Amino acid sequence: MDNDAQRTERRCPTCLALMPTGTRRRYCTPACKTEGWRRDHTDRTDRTDRQPTPRRTPAPPPPATIRDCPHCGAPIAIVALLTTPHVARPDTPHDIR
């Protein structure tokens, strides 16, 4: 069987542009490929009820409590931090004079 007889004129299914005979591509350009996908998947792209969700930055955590500074009397925030038990234990010096 002759290979030239098997090769027929091919056209892009989106824009009907003439395709080279030796190519295995279905579409002539990436834009035509995207348009073909949208045409074939209309059930996924025609959703008008879908609204994009806005990204929200998380609010900073509120301070644990607000107290007055023992030195100047100005308000200060006491914030509780989560740590591991090893870090939470203070290391007292052994050589106190």
Backbone torsions as a table, in degrees:
resi	resn	phi	psi	omega
1	MET	NA	138.7	-176.5
2	ASP	-84.8	131.7	180.0
3	ASN	-66.3	-31.0	-179.9
4	ASP	-67.2	-28.7	179.0
5	ALA	-71.8	-29.6	179.9
6	GLN	-77.2	-30.7	-178.8
7	ARG	-79.7	115.2	179.1
8	THR	-114.4	170.2	178.7
9	GLU	-67.2	126.3	-180.0
10	ARG	-114.1	146.4	178.7
11	ARG	-128.8	150.4	176.3
12	CYS	-65.9	130.1	-178.0
13	PRO	-69.1	-15.3	-178.5
14	THR	-91.2	-53.6	-174.6
15	CYS	-109.3	-2.3	179.0
16	LEU	63.0	24.7	176.3
17	ALA	-73.8	148.4	-180.0
18	LEU	-71.1	129.9	-178.1
19	MET	-99.4	149.6	174.7
20	PRO	-61.7	148.3	-174.7
21	THR	-72.0	-27.6	-176.5
22	GLY	-89.1	-1.8	-175.9
23	THR	-84.3	152.5	176.4
24	ARG	-104.4	-0.8	-179.4
25	ARG	-70.0	151.2	178.4
26	ARG	-92.8	-36.4	-177.9
27	TYR	-112.4	154.6	-176.0
28	CYS	-81.3	-31.5	-178.9
29	THR	-138.4	162.0	174.7
30	PRO	-61.2	-31.7	178.1
31	ALA	-65.1	-40.6	177.5
32	CYS	-67.0	-35.0	178.3
33	LYS	-64.4	-42.6	178.5
34	THR	-64.5	-44.6	179.0
35	GLU	-63.4	-38.6	176.5
36	GLY	-64.2	-39.1	178.0
37	TRP	-64.6	-44.9	179.6
38	ARG	-61.4	-39.0	179.5
39	ARG	-67.2	-39.0	-178.5
40	ASP	-77.6	-21.4	-176.8
41	HIS	-119.1	52.3	-178.2
42	THR	-65.7	-27.0	179.8
43	ASP	-66.7	-23.1	179.9
44	ARG	-92.6	-24.7	-173.6
45	THR	-102.2	-11.6	-177.5
46	ASP	-93.8	21.2	-178.9
47	ARG	-82.4	104.6	179.1
48	THR	-87.9	-16.0	-178.6
49	ASP	-80.9	-10.7	-179.6
50	ARG	-82.0	123.9	176.8
51	GLN	-111.1	138.9	177.3
52	PRO	-67.0	138.6	-180.0
53	THR	-86.1	126.8	179.6
54	PRO	-71.2	144.0	177.2
55	ARG	-81.2	133.0	-179.6
56	ARG	-114.3	135.8	174.7
57	THR	-83.9	137.6	-178.1
58	PRO	-67.9	142.6	178.2
59	ALA	-73.3	145.3	177.9
60	PRO	-64.8	148.3	-179.2
61	PRO	-66.1	144.9	178.7
62	PRO	-69.6	152.0	177.9
63	PRO	-64.6	149.5	-179.1
64	ALA	-63.3	-42.9	178.3
65	THR	-163.3	159.1	177.1
66	ILE	-117.2	125.3	-179.5
67	ARG	-125.5	168.9	174.1
68	ASP	-89.8	139.7	177.9
69	CYS	-64.6	133.3	-179.7
70	PRO	-69.5	-17.1	-177.1
71	HIS	-93.2	-48.5	-174.6
72	CYS	-112.3	-14.2	179.0
73	GLY	85.0	-0.2	178.7
74	ALA	-75.3	149.7	179.2
75	PRO	-70.7	137.3	177.2
76	ILE	-129.8	154.0	179.2
77	ALA	-99.3	130.5	175.2
78	ILE	-100.8	114.3	-176.1
79	VAL	-109.3	130.7	178.0
80	ALA	-85.8	126.9	178.2
81	LEU	-110.9	141.7	177.3
82	LEU	-87.3	127.9	178.6
83	THR	-136.7	169.8	174.7
84	THR	-77.9	157.1	-179.8
85	PRO	-59.1	-33.6	-179.3
86	HIS	-65.4	-40.6	-178.8
87	VAL	-77.2	-29.4	-176.3
88	ALA	-71.7	-23.3	179.8
89	ARG	-80.3	124.9	179.1
90	PRO	-72.0	146.5	177.1
91	ASP	-100.9	107.0	-178.4
92	THR	-88.7	140.8	178.3
93	PRO	-68.2	144.8	-178.0
94	HIS	-91.0	-18.2	-175.8
95	ASP	-105.7	74.0	179.7
96	ILE	-100.7	127.4	179.3
97	ARG	-119.6	NA	NA
